[in-house]
Amino acid sequence: MNKRFSAGSIAIGGGNPLVLIAGPCVIENQEHTLMLARALQEIAGRVGVGLIFKASYDKANRTSVKSYRGPGLLDGLQILQSVKQVTGLPVLSDIHDVSQVKPAAEVLDILQVPAFLSRQTDLLTAAGETGRMVNIKKGQFQAPWDMQNSIDKVVSTGNQQVLLTERGSCFGYNNLVSDMRSLVIMRQTGYPVVFDATHSVQLPGGSGSASSGQREFVAPLSRAAVATGVDALFWEVHENPDRALCDGPNCLPLEQVEGLLRQLLALDKIVR
């Protein structure tokens, strides 16, 4: 059985039921962020799933320099702090360089290291030194067994609280593939594993100046991941994905969340 950690009142790993990490790709504004947080919290309460709210204050690796990145560190953290105050939900967001780590850790329950930065020693150790839980997204260029080195960098600080997230591997041009063996292999490290179903259906740079995606595959890939015994699912959710300011093509529509969750929680019970 793998390790068990807690974000607020939400237990992840150690044989606990499936957890959902969900929210918009990027913070669009405070009103929209709070609306989605409340909506997801209501759904989570009805279906009985632990919810961690996620949203990025900065998307530092957008395809185009003209793409919307978010409100930035300080304004974004203020908005995420308001989510915590209004809903009581634990929150997660990305960190991109060492200078962001300390202020982010004052608000965030989980610091997320993006896939493209999954080997960055200084960032991983700085995140570990905060004592916060660290979610490392597996680089699209990394084999699942290579994630042990990233774990070791965080754990070298004395912080054992590590999550590993699968989000697809590079497969030719503008395409990702999800190898479900990766989830099993990464769980053999003893740490909880998350499956990012929405980024796994992304087509990086697939629209020229923006990424594309195939959101119709979020549900089947989520079912496959839960069937392997994954500890948490990661979904980017928007009430109108076609109008989302980031990653709309791979976002799960809000209206589909409850029905899919009920199905997945039933499957999770069978697997456990």
C-alpha positions as a Python dict, from the first residue, in 0.01 Angstrom:
ca = {
    (1, 'M'): (0, 0, 0),
    (2, 'N'): (133, 344, -86),
    (3, 'K'): (184, 641, 142),
    (4, 'R'): (-106, 852, 268),
    (5, 'F'): (-100, 1233, 283),
    (6, 'S'): (-359, 1496, 368),
    (7, 'A'): (-446, 1830, 209),
    (8, 'G'): (-674, 1996, 458),
    (9, 'S'): (-930, 1728, 541),
    (10, 'I'): (-872, 1540, 213),
    (11, 'A'): (-671, 1216, 245),
    (12, 'I'): (-482, 1099, -64),
    (13, 'G'): (-332, 754, -102),
    (14, 'G'): (-295, 476, 151),
    (15, 'G'): (-599, 294, 19),
    (16, 'N'): (-831, 591, 64),
    (17, 'P'): (-1110, 651, -190),
    (18, 'L'): (-1050, 837, -514),
    (19, 'V'): (-985, 1212, -485),
    (20, 'L'): (-1067, 1475, -748),
    (21, 'I'): (-833, 1766, -827),
    (22, 'A'): (-1032, 2001, -1050),
    (23, 'G'): (-1082, 2358, -1162),
    (24, 'P'): (-1014, 2587, -1457),
    (25, 'C'): (-684, 2572, -1641),
    (26, 'V'): (-609, 2933, -1557),
    (27, 'I'): (-758, 3195, -1328),
    (28, 'E'): (-968, 3416, -1555),
    (29, 'N'): (-1095, 3649, -1281),
    (30, 'Q'): (-1209, 3623, -919),
    (31, 'E'): (-1582, 3598, -991),
    (32, 'H'): (-1537, 3315, -1240),
    (33, 'T'): (-1293, 3126, -1018),
    (34, 'L'): (-1526, 3142, -717),
    (35, 'M'): (-1822, 3036, -930),
    (36, 'L'): (-1642, 2723, -1050),
    (37, 'A'): (-1510, 2644, -702),
    (38, 'R'): (-1860, 2662, -553),
    (39, 'A'): (-2011, 2459, -838),
    (40, 'L'): (-1748, 2184, -806),
    (41, 'Q'): (-1784, 2182, -428),
    (42, 'E'): (-2161, 2129, -459),
    (43, 'I'): (-2108, 1841, -702),
    (44, 'A'): (-1840, 1684, -482),
    (45, 'G'): (-2075, 1703, -185),
    (46, 'R'): (-2357, 1534, -374),
    (47, 'V'): (-2146, 1245, -503),
    (48, 'G'): (-1926, 1209, -197),
    (49, 'V'): (-1576, 1272, -330),
    (50, 'G'): (-1288, 1463, -174),
    (51, 'L'): (-1215, 1777, -380),
    (52, 'I'): (-899, 1982, -417),
    (53, 'F'): (-946, 2299, -622),
    (54, 'K'): (-684, 2382, -884),
    (55, 'A'): (-623, 2688, -1100),
    (56, 'S'): (-306, 2843, -1237),
    (57, 'Y'): (-212, 3203, -1157),
    (58, 'D'): (34, 3192, -1448),
    (59, 'K'): (61, 2959, -1747),
    (60, 'A'): (428, 3016, -1821),
    (61, 'N'): (450, 2772, -2113),
    (62, 'R'): (169, 2890, -2340),
    (63, 'T'): (225, 2814, -2710),
    (64, 'S'): (218, 3178, -2823),
    (65, 'V'): (357, 3492, -2661),
    (66, 'K'): (14, 3647, -2728),
    (67, 'S'): (-175, 3381, -2530),
    (68, 'Y'): (-344, 3471, -2200),
    (69, 'R'): (-127, 3358, -1909),
    (70, 'G'): (-334, 3453, -1605),
    (71, 'P'): (-338, 3735, -1347),
    (72, 'G'): (14, 3667, -1221),
    (73, 'L'): (157, 3553, -889),
    (74, 'L'): (29, 3809, -639),
    (75, 'D'): (-320, 3870, -779),
    (76, 'G'): (-361, 3500, -851),
    (77, 'L'): (-267, 3395, -500),
    (78, 'Q'): (-511, 3652, -360),
    (79, 'I'): (-789, 3492, -563),
    (80, 'L'): (-691, 3142, -451),
    (81, 'Q'): (-685, 3265, -91),
    (82, 'S'): (-1041, 3388, -140),
    (83, 'V'): (-1140, 3042, -266),
    (84, 'K'): (-1004, 2891, 56),
    (85, 'Q'): (-1185, 3148, 270),
    (86, 'V'): (-1520, 3112, 93),
    (87, 'T'): (-1527, 2733, 37),
    (88, 'G'): (-1275, 2586, 279),
    (89, 'L'): (-1133, 2378, -5),
    (90, 'P'): (-760, 2300, -24),
    (91, 'V'): (-599, 2462, -330),
    (92, 'L'): (-327, 2372, -579),
    (93, 'S'): (-140, 2578, -836),
    (94, 'D'): (180, 2567, -1042),
    (95, 'I'): (515, 2712, -941),
    (96, 'H'): (762, 2799, -1216),
    (97, 'D'): (1078, 2926, -1049),
    (98, 'V'): (1236, 2939, -706),
    (99, 'S'): (1130, 3300, -646),
    (100, 'Q'): (763, 3196, -653),
    (101, 'V'): (793, 2913, -404),
    (102, 'K'): (783, 3098, -72),
    (103, 'P'): (483, 3327, -145),
    (104, 'A'): (297, 3039, -313),
    (105, 'A'): (350, 2815, -9),
    (106, 'E'): (186, 3076, 215),
    (107, 'V'): (-144, 3015, 31),
    (108, 'L'): (-131, 2682, -150),
    (109, 'D'): (-188, 2347, 15),
    (110, 'I'): (-15, 2171, -274),
    (111, 'L'): (268, 2311, -484),
    (112, 'Q'): (263, 2171, -837),
    (113, 'V'): (579, 2135, -1042),
    (114, 'P'): (484, 2149, -1413),
    (115, 'A'): (582, 1866, -1645),
    (116, 'F'): (843, 2068, -1835),
    (117, 'L'): (1014, 2143, -1501),
    (118, 'S'): (992, 1797, -1349),
    (119, 'R'): (1372, 1754, -1334),
    (120, 'Q'): (1460, 2105, -1209),
    (121, 'T'): (1661, 2035, -896),
    (122, 'D'): (1649, 2384, -744),
    (123, 'L'): (1272, 2411, -793),
    (124, 'L'): (1203, 2065, -650),
    (125, 'T'): (1421, 2116, -344),
    (126, 'A'): (1281, 2465, -280),
    (127, 'A'): (930, 2322, -296),
    (128, 'G'): (1027, 2042, -60),
    (129, 'E'): (1177, 2283, 191),
    (130, 'T'): (840, 2455, 239),
    (131, 'G'): (696, 2143, 402),
    (132, 'R'): (396, 2163, 169),
    (133, 'M'): (278, 1868, -37),
    (134, 'V'): (446, 1868, -380),
    (135, 'N'): (272, 1734, -690),
    (136, 'I'): (526, 1653, -961),
    (137, 'K'): (387, 1619, -1309),
    (138, 'K'): (582, 1361, -1506),
    (139, 'G'): (758, 1524, -1799),
    (140, 'Q'): (627, 1426, -2142),
    (141, 'F'): (987, 1321, -2210),
    (142, 'Q'): (1031, 1104, -1898),
    (143, 'A'): (988, 733, -1841),
    (144, 'P'): (778, 654, -1534),
    (145, 'W'): (1071, 490, -1350),
    (146, 'D'): (1276, 808, -1395),
    (147, 'M'): (1039, 988, -1158),
    (148, 'Q'): (1221, 830, -864),
    (149, 'N'): (1499, 1085, -919),
    (150, 'S'): (1250, 1372, -894),
    (151, 'I'): (1102, 1221, -578),
    (152, 'D'): (1449, 1193, -427),
    (153, 'K'): (1512, 1563, -483),
    (154, 'V'): (1206, 1661, -280),
    (155, 'V'): (1260, 1394, -15),
    (156, 'S'): (1624, 1507, 30),
    (157, 'T'): (1480, 1810, 214),
    (158, 'G'): (1307, 1588, 470),
    (159, 'N'): (967, 1637, 311),
    (160, 'Q'): (803, 1303, 225),
    (161, 'Q'): (479, 1455, 91),
    (162, 'V'): (501, 1384, -282),
    (163, 'L'): (236, 1312, -544),
    (164, 'L'): (319, 1194, -896),
    (165, 'T'): (99, 1292, -1190),
    (166, 'E'): (81, 1123, -1529),
    (167, 'R'): (-19, 1354, -1816),
    (168, 'G'): (82, 1164, -2127),
    (169, 'S'): (408, 1109, -2311),
    (170, 'C'): (527, 1266, -2637),
    (171, 'F'): (425, 1053, -2933),
    (172, 'G'): (533, 1204, -3262),
    (173, 'Y'): (443, 1562, -3346),
    (174, 'N'): (161, 1745, -3161),
    (175, 'N'): (43, 1430, -2990),
    (176, 'L'): (51, 1263, -2650),
    (177, 'V'): (-19, 905, -2554),
    (178, 'S'): (-122, 774, -2211),
    (179, 'D'): (45, 448, -2117),
    (180, 'M'): (-160, 303, -1832),
    (181, 'R'): (139, 93, -1727),
    (182, 'S'): (294, 421, -1613),
    (183, 'L'): (36, 453, -1335),
    (184, 'V'): (120, 108, -1201),
    (185, 'I'): (495, 164, -1231),
    (186, 'M'): (486, 500, -1052),
    (187, 'R'): (274, 357, -769),
    (188, 'Q'): (555, 109, -709),
    (189, 'T'): (757, 402, -572),
    (190, 'G'): (521, 397, -273),
    (191, 'Y'): (384, 745, -345),
    (192, 'P'): (26, 835, -446),
    (193, 'V'): (-35, 869, -819),
    (194, 'V'): (-264, 1112, -999),
    (195, 'F'): (-392, 1083, -1354),
    (196, 'D'): (-435, 1412, -1542),
    (197, 'A'): (-699, 1307, -1792),
    (198, 'T'): (-748, 1651, -1948),
    (199, 'H'): (-385, 1725, -2030),
    (200, 'S'): (-346, 1370, -2155),
    (201, 'V'): (-587, 1449, -2439),
    (202, 'Q'): (-411, 1774, -2527),
    (203, 'L'): (-252, 1812, -2870),
    (204, 'P'): (42, 2041, -2786),
    (205, 'G'): (71, 2322, -3039),
    (206, 'G'): (-187, 2141, -3250),
    (207, 'S'): (-358, 2459, -3364),
    (208, 'G'): (-44, 2642, -3472),
    (209, 'S'): (-43, 2930, -3224),
    (210, 'A'): (-231, 2733, -2958),
    (211, 'S'): (-271, 2378, -2833),
    (212, 'S'): (-566, 2171, -2944),
    (213, 'G'): (-726, 1874, -2771),
    (214, 'Q'): (-973, 1588, -2782),
    (215, 'R'): (-1197, 1623, -2480),
    (216, 'E'): (-1415, 1334, -2597),
    (217, 'F'): (-1145, 1100, -2466),
    (218, 'V'): (-1137, 1239, -2110),
    (219, 'A'): (-1407, 998, -1988),
    (220, 'P'): (-1263, 672, -2129),
    (221, 'L'): (-911, 756, -2015),
    (222, 'S'): (-1041, 845, -1668),
    (223, 'R'): (-1220, 510, -1648),
    (224, 'A'): (-902, 329, -1751),
    (225, 'A'): (-696, 515, -1488),
    (226, 'V'): (-943, 445, -1207),
    (227, 'A'): (-943, 79, -1308),
    (228, 'T'): (-567, 65, -1238),
    (229, 'G'): (-624, 191, -882),
    (230, 'V'): (-507, 549, -927),
    (231, 'D'): (-530, 766, -612),
    (232, 'A'): (-666, 1085, -769),
    (233, 'L'): (-791, 1229, -1096),
    (234, 'F'): (-693, 1572, -1226),
    (235, 'W'): (-945, 1751, -1449),
    (236, 'E'): (-951, 2095, -1598),
    (237, 'V'): (-1315, 2202, -1592),
    (238, 'H'): (-1499, 2496, -1748),
    (239, 'E'): (-1867, 2579, -1782),
    (240, 'N'): (-1809, 2674, -2147),
    (241, 'P'): (-1483, 2519, -2271),
    (242, 'D'): (-1511, 2680, -2613),
    (243, 'R'): (-1481, 3021, -2444),
    (244, 'A'): (-1210, 2925, -2195),
    (245, 'L'): (-901, 3146, -2204),
    (246, 'C'): (-668, 2847, -2188),
    (247, 'D'): (-685, 2478, -2286),
    (248, 'G'): (-1052, 2486, -2382),
    (249, 'P'): (-1026, 2199, -2634),
    (250, 'N'): (-920, 1954, -2362),
    (251, 'C'): (-1138, 2091, -2077),
    (252, 'L'): (-1419, 1879, -1936),
    (253, 'P'): (-1753, 2067, -1952),
    (254, 'L'): (-1891, 2139, -1603),
    (255, 'E'): (-2225, 1980, -1694),
    (256, 'Q'): (-2054, 1643, -1748),
    (257, 'V'): (-1867, 1631, -1419),
    (258, 'E'): (-2132, 1484, -1188),
    (259, 'G'): (-2243, 1199, -1411),
    (260, 'L'): (-1889, 1092, -1491),
    (261, 'L'): (-1784, 1114, -1127),
    (262, 'R'): (-2068, 887, -1014),
    (263, 'Q'): (-1958, 627, -1265),
    (264, 'L'): (-1592, 653, -1164),
    (265, 'L'): (-1662, 636, -790),
    (266, 'A'): (-1859, 316, -845),
    (267, 'L'): (-1565, 174, -1036),
    (268, 'D'): (-1322, 289, -765),
    (269, 'K'): (-1517, 94, -503),
    (270, 'I'): (-1491, -223, -710),
    (271, 'V'): (-1117, -178, -763),
    (272, 'R'): (-1045, -110, -396),
}
